[in-house]
Structure formats: structure tokens, C-alpha cells
């Protein structure tokens, strides 16, 4: 709300949640806050231009990454959420197509190697793009 300069009255109008209810949900004293439903959270986040997955990823990142870096790389968070939110569906379809695989083989500890592989692939793609840009910048030949 602060970053987008949206006061509670405007947020109430954007969400359809009463100003009184928002006041209870967003009270400055956490001990006086009313419990928020998931639906209310989603409505508020949508009005602020984000979704629950992106908010969760940013919250997790804020424990280890300084806020200025999170803000500078905001598009990275959007890209990660877009890339991974639909991944379970794609993987389930893939597993269902493989005979003899029922999904029980998947292990939580695979998360670390999957993360490393994705980061490595992204690094490779960005490096290749930067190399192409450098070649074009150093060349007088603009043929593709």
C-alpha cells in the first residue's frame, strides 16, 4: 500500500472490503488484527497488482535478500512465479505419460538440484544473450 500510495479508503473501494473490515485486518498493532481469510488476502493482493504466489516468494526472499535488491529485480520474481506456478501441471502430465511411473518416485530433496539446474540454465541463456550483444556492438557487419 505504501509503495503504491494506496490509502485504506482507496483500497476499500478497489477491493469491495469495507473500510472498517480493512482497518481490523491491517491494524498497526498485530495483536489487534482480525484473522484474514485467504479470499480476503487474494482480493487485497489483486487490488495491489500482485498475487498470493508472488507475495509468498517475495516474503521468503526478504529473509535473505535486502529489500533494495528485491525491488531492483522485481521482474525476476514475476518471471519465477510465472515459470513455476504451472510447472506441477506439466510435470504431472509428463509423469502420467510415462508408463510405470505413478509419481511416488518424486522426492522433496530433488528441489535443490532442480533449483540449481534452473539457475544454471538461466545463467547460460543470459550469458549467451550478452555475448551476442557484445559481438554486434564490436562488429561493423550487421547481417544476422
C-alpha positions in Angstrom: 0.0 0.0 0.0 2.8 2.4 0.9 4.8 1.7 -2.3 1.7 2.2 -4.5 0.5 5.1 -2.4 -2.9 3.5 -1.8 -4.6 4.5 1.5 -7.2 2.2 3.2 -10.2 4.2 1.8 -9.0 3.7 -1.8 -8.1 0.0 -1.1 -11.6 -0.5 0.3 -13.1 0.9 -2.9 -10.8 -1.3 -5.1 -11.5 -4.5 -3.1 -15.1 -4.1 -2.1 -14.0 -4.9 1.5 -15.4 -2.3 3.9 -13.0 0.3 5.3 -13.9 -0.9 8.8 -13.0 -4.5 8.0 -9.8 -3.4 6.3 -8.9 -1.4 9.4 -9.3 -4.6 11.5 -7.3 -6.7 9.1 -4.5 -4.2 8.7 -4.3 -2.7 12.2 -0.8 -1.3 13.0 -0.8 -3.4 16.2 -0.5 -7.1 15.2 -2.2 -8.2 18.4 -5.4 -6.2 17.4 -5.6 -7.5 13.9 -8.5 -9.7 12.9 -7.7 -13.0 11.2 -7.7 -12.6 7.4 -9.3 -15.2 5.1 -7.4 -16.5 2.1 -10.1 -14.9 -0.1 -9.6 -11.5 1.5 -5.8 -11.8 1.1 -6.2 -12.7 -2.6 -8.6 -9.8 -3.2 -6.3 -7.3 -1.4 -3.2 -8.6 -3.3 -5.0 -8.4 -6.6 -6.0 -4.8 -5.9 -2.4 -4.1 -5.2 -1.3 -5.6 -8.5 0.2 -8.9 -7.3 -1.0 -12.4 -6.5 -0.6 -14.7 -3.5 2.3 -16.8 -5.1 4.3 -13.6 -5.9 3.7 -12.2 -2.4 4.8 -15.5 -0.8 8.0 -15.7 -2.9 8.9 -12.0 -2.1 8.3 -12.7 1.7 10.5 -15.8 1.6 13.2 -13.8 -0.3 13.0 -10.9 2.1 14.5 -13.1 4.8 17.8 -13.4 2.9 17.8 -10.7 0.2 18.0 -6.9 1.0 14.8 -5.1 0.1 16.6 -2.8 -2.5 17.7 -5.8 -4.4 14.2 -7.4 -4.3 12.8 -4.1 -5.7 15.5 -3.8 -8.4 14.9 -7.4 -9.5 11.1 -7.2 -9.3 10.6 -8.6 -12.8 12.7 -11.6 -11.8 10.1 -12.5 -9.1 7.3 -12.2 -11.7 9.2 -14.4 -14.1 9.9 -17.1 -11.5 6.3 -17.2 -10.4 5.0 -17.3 -14.0 7.5 -20.1 -14.8 6.8 -22.3 -11.8 3.2 -21.8 -10.9 2.1 -24.0 -13.9 5.0 -26.5 -13.5 3.2 -29.0 -11.3 0.5 -29.5 -14.0 3.1 -30.0 -16.7 5.1 -32.5 -14.6 2.0 -34.4 -13.7 1.0 -34.7 -17.3 4.5 -35.9 -18.1 4.6 -38.4 -15.3 1.2 -39.8 -16.4 2.5 -40.3 -19.9 5.4 -42.4 -18.6 4.4 -46.0 -18.1 5.4 -47.4 -14.8 5.7 -44.0 -13.1 3.0 -43.1 -10.7 4.5 -40.0 -9.0 5.5 -41.8 -5.8 9.1 -41.7 -7.1 9.3 -37.9 -6.7 11.2 -36.8 -3.7 11.3 -33.4 -1.9 15.0 -33.4 -1.8 15.0 -33.1 -5.6 14.2 -29.4 -5.1 17.8 -28.4 -4.6 19.1 -30.0 -7.8 16.1 -28.7 -9.8 16.8 -25.2 -8.4 20.5 -25.4 -9.3 19.6 -26.7 -12.9 17.2 -23.8 -13.4 19.7 -21.2 -12.2 22.4 -22.7 -14.3 20.2 -22.7 -17.4 19.1 -19.1 -16.8 22.8 -18.1 -16.4 23.7 -19.9 -19.6 20.9 -18.1 -21.5 21.7 -14.7 -20.2 25.4 -15.2 -20.9 24.7 -16.2 -24.5 22.5 -13.1 -25.0 25.2 -10.8 -23.6 27.8 -12.5 -25.9 25.5 -11.9 -28.9 25.1 -8.2 -27.9 28.8 -7.8 -27.5 29.5 -9.4 -30.9 27.0 -7.0 -32.5 28.5 -4.0 -30.7 32.0 -4.8 -31.8 31.1 -5.6 -35.4 30.6 -3.3 -38.4 28.7 -6.2 -40.1 25.1 -6.1 -39.0 24.0 -9.1 -41.0 22.1 -11.6 -39.0 
